[in-house]
């Protein structure tokens, strides 16, 4: 009977990659072989620290001992709701990430107070920045800020960031490499602000607008006016109508369209109306409908038969999407 000792290094590394960071460090004490494997660069490419309320001393140790140049993506919690004694993310830590982790491309910050952390302290190598339930300084994303900050940033996710508003949306133009934008629960963004912002972000190739106060019709109208090269659109169906969906007809580059429920109104386009609009999108290859209650119904069969050139996905909303409706 085979034991763990009989497994090749590649298999053990794959197993170790599923362990939380704390357990990875603990197993390094089992034997010399496991210590060598825990030190392997491959194991520290992607690190998730959101499970822990971590003292600054421990974080600095991980940074120096294990992550450094190996790190490609990092998820961290800021403990915004853990009380005043909880450790907070600091400008010094952000600058250290930039200096010691030259290969860091993706940074996801969760429930963090960044109001005292200047955006200039973030690692300049980032290509993706995700902010989930974070507090940011009002000056973070204003257009007047230094345009050389985060020169490689291609994707930004703003998920329930209360301070984000219209002027911040227009300020995203400072990130000239930006091609992907996700807005989730950004309730301060208005329809006028979205239209003005997208006018200046005409080079975006992917846009997601989820759980905001904006109607789907007004969002699609702004997209059709300004984002002629957009390839992927994902949005909630609040306020969606057949005329609103029809503004996407003829979009020259649109390849993927995802509509998320579960809020269905009398104005919601029928499957036949969705089919008609999709047939007029010349490059559409993926149509995804989540949480509309159409899975296994006649609506799904109509769309699958009518769009043989597309991958049609009709399914219930995953659990992680349901919180947009709470």
N, C-alpha and C positions, 0 to 999 in steps of 0.2 A: 504493500500500500504506500502510495506516494505521500510525502510530507512537504511542509513548506520549504525545507532545506533542499528538496529535489527540484523545486521550480527554478527556471532560468531567471536571470536578472530582469529581463524585459517584462516578464509576467509579474514579478514582485513589484516592480516599479509601477505597473498599471494598477495593482491592488493598493499600493501605498497612496497613489494619487487621489483615491476616494476618501482618505482619512482626513479629519480635521487637522489643522496645523499643530495643535497641542499634542495630538496622538502621534503624529509623525515624529516629533521631537522625542517623545517617550520611547518609541520603538527603536530609536537609534542606540539605546542602551542595552538592547537584547544581545547583540553580538557584533563582532567587527564587520562582518559582511553587511548586516543591516545598517550599521553606521555609515559604511561606504555608500550604500544605496540612498540613504536619506540625504547624503551630501551631493547626490547626483544633480547636475544642472537642470535636467529635464523635469524633475519633480517640483521645482520652484519657479516654473514659468508662469503659472496661474495660481494666485494665492487669495483665499477668501478669509478675511478676519472679522466678518460681521457677526460671527457667533460669540465673540468674546468682548467683555469690557476689559480692555487691556491697559495695564499701567505703561506710561511712557518708557520706563526703563526696559520693559520686555519688548516693546515695539522697536526700540533702538537696537536691541540685541538681535532680533530677527533680521533687521535691515542689514546689519554689519556681517552677521554670521552666515545667513542662509540666502537672502534674496539678492541684494546687490545687482550685479550685471546679468544675473539669470532671469530676473523678473520681467515678464511681458505684460501681465495684467494683474490688477490689485483691486480687491473689494474691501472697503473699510467702513466701520460704523463710527459715528461721532458722538453717540450717547447724549443727544440733545435733551432727551427726556429722562435722563438717569439721575438728575440731581446735580447740585453745584459742585459736589466733591468728585464727580466722575471726570476722568481725563478727557481733555478736548484736543482736537486737531490744531496744530500750531503752525505758524509760518515757517519755523525752523525745520519741522518735520517735512513739510512740503518741499522746502528747498533741498533737504537731504535726499529725498526721493529723486529729485532731478539730478543731483550730483553723483549719487551712488548707483542709480539704476538707469543707465543710459539707453537701455532697450525697452523701458516702460512705455507702452503704447496705449494702454486702456486703464483708466482710473474711474472706479465707481464709488461714490461716497453716499452713505445712507444715514439719515437722521443726524446730520452734522450741523453745528453752528459755525459757519464760515464767515460770519460778519466781521471778524477781526483778522481774517486771512486774506491778504491781497491776491488778486488773480495772478499778479506777476510772480508769485512764489510757486505756482504750479509748474511741474516739469515741462520743459519746452518740447519734449519728444512726444507728447500725447497726440494721438490721432482720434481717440474717443474719450469723451468726458461725460459721465452720467452723474446727475445730482438727483437723489431721491429723498423727498421730505427734508430738504436742507434750507437753512437760513443763509442768505447771502447779503453782502453789502449792497446798498443801492448803487454804488459806483462800479460794481463788478463788470457789468456788460454794457455800459454806456458807450456810445459811439465815439465820445471824445477821448476815451482811454487809449493807451499806447497800442498802435496797430501791429506792432511786432510781437506781441504776446501770443503764445501758442500758434506759431506759424504753420504747423503741420496738422492742425485740428480739422478732421473731416466729418466728425459726427458729434452732436451734442444732444443729450437727453435731459429734459427738464421736467421732472415728475413731481408734482405737488411742491413747487418752489413758490411760497406765498409772495415773495417780493417781486417776482417776474411780471413785467407789464409791457405796455406798448413800446415805450422808448427803449427797453432792453431788446425787444425783437428787432428793431431797426439797428440797434448797436451790434447785432451779430454779423453785420457786413464787414466788421474789422477782421473777421476770420476768413481770409480769402480762399483757403483750401476747403471750407465747409461745403459739404454736399448732402448731408443727411441731418434732419432736424426732427426731434420727437417732442411734442408738447403734451403733457398729461396733467389734467387738473389745474392748469394755469388760468384761474378764473379772472384774473385782472386784465387779460388780453381781450380787447374789444374787436368787433367786426371791422371797424375803421382802421384800428391798429394793425390787424392781420393783413388787410389789403395793402396798407402802406409798407408794411414790413416785407411782404412777399414781392412787392415791386422792386425792392432793393436786393432781394435774395433770389433773383431770377435764375441763378445757376444751380439751385437745389435740384437734386435728382431723386431724393426720397423725403416724403413729408408724412408724419403721423400726427393727428390731432385727436386726442382721446380724453373723454370725460371732461371737456371744457364747457363753458357756458355758450360757446358759439354754435350756431345752427349749422348742420351739414350743408345746407344749400348755400349759405353765405361763404362757407369755407371752400366749397367746390368752385363757386364763382370766382373767388380770388385766385385760386389755383389756375383756372382756365385762362384768366387774364394775364398772369405773370409767369407761371412756371411751365412754359411750353416744352421744356426738356425733361420734365419730371418723369421718372420711370416707375416709382412705387408710391402709392397712396394708401394710407390706412386711417380710417376715421370711424367714429361712432355715428349711428344713424339718426341721432336726435335732430328733428327738423328736416329730414330728407324727403324730397318729393321727386316725382318723375321728371318735371321740368328742371329741377336742380341737378339731377344726375345727368341729364342730357347735355349739359354744358361741357362734359368731358368728351363728347363725340368729336372725333377727328383729332384728338390729342396725338401728336405724331410719335411720341416716344414712350407712352404709357404701356408698361408691360405687366404690372401687378396692381390689382385693386382689391382691397379688403374692407368690408363693411361689418361693423360690430354692433350687435344689439345689446340688451334685449328690448329697448324701448321702441315699440312699433306704434305709429300713429296712423290715422286714416289716410294721411297724405303719402304714406310709405309706398314706393313704387311696387307694383306687382311683379311676379317673376317674368311675365311677358314683357313688361316695360324695361326691366333690368336687362333682359336678353336683347331687346331692340337697341338699347344704348351701347351695350358691349360689342355688338356686331359692327358698330360704327367706330370702334377703337382699333385702328389697323394693326397695332403691335401687341395687343393684349394677349398674354399667354397664361396668366393666373388670375382666377376670380375666387375670392374666399369670402364666405358669408358665415359669421359666427354669432350664435345666440339669437337667431331670428326664429327658431322653432321650426325650421323647414327641413331639418335632416330626416331622410327617409320618407318625405312627403312628395306629392306630385310636383311641387315647386322645384325640388332637386332634380327630378327626372326631366323637366322642361329645360332647365339650364344645361344639364349634361348633354342632352340630345342636340340642343341648339348651338352649343359651342364646342364642337368636336376638336377644334384646334387649341382649346384651352384646358388647363388643369382646373377643374371646378371642385372646390372644397366647401362642403356644407356641413357644419358641425356646431355643437353646443359651445358656449363660451367656456374656456378653461377657467379654473378657480382664480388664477392670478388676475384675470380680466374683470372679474365680477366686482372688485372693489371700486371701479369707476362709478358704480351705480348706487353705492351706499350713501 
